[in-house]
Amino acid sequence: MVREIKVEKADKAQRIPKDVTEKLKEMGIYRMVRFMRNEVINCPKEGRRSPIYCFLCEYFVRRKTGVIYCRYGASSESTDE
């Protein structure tokens, strides 16, 4: 089961910690940070936060046209061997 989390516009840009930006630079996706600072999501795991943190989360699947796809809360039956 994959959740679809809608991305919303924030009132003002959010601050992103330096260690998070360094990890994104290592992953090669730092260019996305500029416009994602002005967005917010209702994360089922962490609450209301920037979608930038999704790229570092183990449950992140993908982001596509204003929607984050997340596996958080999915049944563990599919991962068992």
Secondary structure, DSSP 8 states (H G I E B T S, - for coil): --EEEE-EE-SS-----HHHHHHHHHHT-GGGHHHHTTEEEEETTTEEE-GGGGGGSTTEEEEETTEEEE-TT--GGGT--
